[in-house]
Amino acid sequence: MRKLGFLMILLAFLSGCGEKKQDSGLFPKDLSGVDYGKNFRLTDFNGKIRTLSDFRGKVVVLFFGYTHCPDVCPTTLSDLAIALKKMGNDAQRVQVLFVTVDPERDTPQILKQYVPSFNPGFLGLYGSLEDTRRTADEFHVFYQKVQIEDDMKNYAMDHTAGCFVFDPRGHLSTYMQYGENPGEMMQDMEKLLRP
């Protein structure tokens, strides 16, 4: 009975975009020195292969999500856009990257329309199903397809909801928990821009 209760709590904790999800226990705030999240190799919505080294010299905010998400993803991208606006000229030294965990539906065209609608500088990245799994595994990111009713085309994606933040040298540094407000996000990013 205890195992069943623990399993129910764990499943509720890992629920994704269909519900307001908190993943504060999955990652510590300070990620400096961890042995994962070292790189990625994905394609942006313009068809260009991207790796972490393409953004050297900038703070990079990496967020895993999907365009059909009803709440967590648009809220996080909106909050990041507000945080960058508050940063003024320092915002030019930050790159936000949205990695889709739903490459079957999130085509380059959809990503190109969706991601920059929050901020013109935001980039959407995608890969094959295998590339997506490899990248998620590299960052210890959870995601899974959840069918809605019996319609095979109608599904949601449960996924880790926070953001991974790299310093300008390309080292994974900070995890922004889902639910941080734009002011807290701004502080996280500005701290990494200071020598």
For each residue, the residues with C-beta under 8 A, 3 or more apart:
1: 4 5
2: 5 6
3: 6 7
4: 1 7 8
5: 1 2 8 9
6: 2 3 9 10
7: 3 4 10 11
8: 4 5 11 12
9: 5 6 12 13
10: 6 7 13 14
11: 7 8 14 15
12: 8 9 15
13: 9 10 22 23 25
14: 10 11 21 23 142 158
15: 11 12 18 19 21 158
16: 19 21 72 143 144 146 156 157 158 159 161
17: 21 65 66 69 70 71 72 73 156 157 158 159 161
18: 15 70 146 156 158
19: 15 16 71
20: 71 72
21: 14 15 16 17 72 158 161 178
22: 13 161 177 178 179
23: 13 14 26 27 160 161 162 177 178
24: 177 178 179
25: 13
26: 23 140 142 160 162
27: 23 31 140 162 175 177
28: 31 175
29: 174 175 177
30: 173 174 175
31: 27 28 34 37 164 172 173 174 175
32: 171 172 173 174
33:
34: 31 37 172
35:
36: 138 139 140 172
37: 31 34 138 139 140 164 172
38: 52 138 172
39: 51 52 53 138
40: 50 51 52 62 99 125 135 138 139
41: 49 50 51 127 131 135
42: 49 50 99 125 126 127 131 135
43: 47 48 49 50 108 125 126 127
44: 47 48 50 123 124 125
45: 108 109 111 112 115 123 124 125 126
46: 108 112
47: 43 44 108
48: 43 44
49: 41 42 43
50: 40 41 42 43 44 54 97 123 125
51: 39 40 41 54
52: 38 39 40 55 56 60 166 170
53: 39 56 170
54: 50 51
55: 52 58 60 95 97 166 170
56: 52 53 168 169 170
57: 93 168
58: 55 93 94 95 168
59: 93 94 95 165 166 167 168 189 192 193
60: 52 55 94 95 96 97 165 166 170
61: 80 94 95 96 97 163 164 165 166 176 189
62: 40 97 99 139 163 164 165 166
63: 73 76 77 80 96 97 98 99 162 163 164
64: 99 100 101 136 139 141 143 159 160
65: 17 69 72 73 76 77 98 99 100 101 159 161
66: 17 69 73 100 101 102 105 106 157 159
67: 73 100 102 105 106 110 111 114 115
68: 102 105 156 157
69: 17 65 66 72 73 74 156 157
70: 17 18 74
71: 17 19 20 74 75
72: 16 17 20 21 65 69 75 76 161 178
73: 17 63 65 66 67 69 76 77 98
74: 69 70 71 77 78 118
75: 71 72 78 79
76: 63 65 72 73 79 80 161 163 178
77: 63 65 73 74 80 81 96 98 115 118 119 122
78: 74 75 81 82 118
79: 75 76 82 83 180 181 182 185
80: 61 63 76 77 83 84 96 118 119 122 163 182 185
81: 77 78 84 85 118 119 122
82: 78 79 85 86 182
83: 79 80 86 87 182 183 185 186 189
84: 80 81 87 91 94 96 119 121 186
85: 81 82 91
86: 82 83 182 183 186
87: 83 84 90 91 94 186 189 190
88: 91
89: 92
90: 87 93 94 189 190 193
91: 84 85 87 88 94 121
92: 89
93: 57 58 59 90 168 193
94: 58 59 60 61 84 87 90 91 189 193
95: 55 58 59 60 61 121 123
96: 60 61 63 77 80 84 119 121 122 123
97: 50 55 60 61 62 63 122 123 124 125
98: 63 65 73 77 111 115 122 123 124 125
99: 40 42 62 63 64 65 125 126 132 135
100: 64 65 66 67 103 106 111 124 125 126 132
101: 64 65 66 132 136 141 143 157 159
102: 66 67 68 105 106 145 157
103: 100 106 126 127 128 129 131 132
104: 129
105: 66 67 68 102 110
106: 66 67 100 102 103 110 111 114 124 126
107: 110 111 126
108: 43 45 46 47 111 112 124 126
109: 45 112 113
110: 67 105 106 107 113 114
111: 45 67 98 100 106 107 108 114 115 124 125 126
112: 45 46 108 109 115 116 124
113: 109 110 116 117
114: 67 106 110 111 117 124
115: 45 67 77 98 111 112 118 122 123 124
116: 112 113 119 120 121 122 124
117: 113 114
118: 74 77 78 80 81 115 122
119: 77 80 81 84 96 116 122
120: 116
121: 84 91 95 96 116
122: 77 80 81 96 97 98 115 116 118 119
123: 44 45 50 95 96 97 98 115
124: 44 45 97 98 100 106 108 111 112 114 115 116
125: 40 42 43 44 45 50 97 98 99 100 111
126: 42 43 45 99 100 103 106 107 108 111 132
127: 41 42 43 103 130 131 132 134 135
128: 103 131 132
129: 103 104 132 133
130: 127 133 134
131: 41 42 103 127 128 134 135
132: 99 100 101 103 126 127 128 129 135 136
133: 129 130 136 137
134: 127 130 131 137 138
135: 40 41 42 99 127 131 132 138 139 141
136: 64 101 132 133 139 141 142 143
137: 133 134 140 141
138: 36 37 38 39 40 134 135
139: 36 37 40 62 64 135 136 164
140: 26 27 36 37 137
141: 64 101 135 136 137 159 160
142: 14 26 136 158 159 160
143: 16 64 101 136 157 158 159 160
144: 16 157 158 159
145: 102 155 156 157
146: 16 18 155 156 157 158
147: 150 151 152 154 155
148: 151 154 155 156
149: 154
150: 147
151: 147 148 154
152: 147 155
153:
154: 147 148 149 151
155: 145 146 147 148 152
156: 16 17 18 68 69 145 146 148
157: 16 17 66 68 69 101 102 143 144 145 146
158: 14 15 16 17 18 21 142 143 144 146
159: 16 17 64 65 66 101 141 142 143 144
160: 23 26 64 141 142 143
161: 16 17 21 22 23 65 72 76 178
162: 23 26 27 63 175 176 177 178
163: 61 62 63 76 80 175 176 185
164: 31 37 61 62 63 139 172 174 175
165: 59 60 61 62 172 173 174 175 176 188 189 192
166: 52 55 59 60 61 62 170 171 172 173 192
167: 59 170 171 173 192
168: 56 57 58 59 93 192 193
169: 56
170: 52 53 55 56 60 166 167
171: 32 166 167
172: 31 32 34 36 37 38 164 165 166
173: 30 31 32 165 166 167 192
174: 29 30 31 32 164 165 188 191 192
175: 27 28 29 30 31 162 163 164 165
176: 61 162 163 165 180 184 185 188
177: 22 23 24 27 29 162 180
178: 21 22 23 24 72 76 161 162
179: 22 24
180: 79 176 177 184 185 188
181: 79 184 185
182: 79 80 82 83 86 185 186
183: 83 86 186 187
184: 176 180 181 187 188
185: 79 80 83 163 176 180 181 182 188 189
186: 83 84 86 87 182 183 189 190
187: 183 184 190 191
188: 165 174 176 180 184 185 191 192
189: 59 61 83 87 90 94 165 185 186 192 193
190: 87 90 186 187 193 194
191: 174 187 188 194
192: 59 165 166 167 168 173 174 188 189
193: 59 90 93 94 168 189 190
194: 190 191
195:
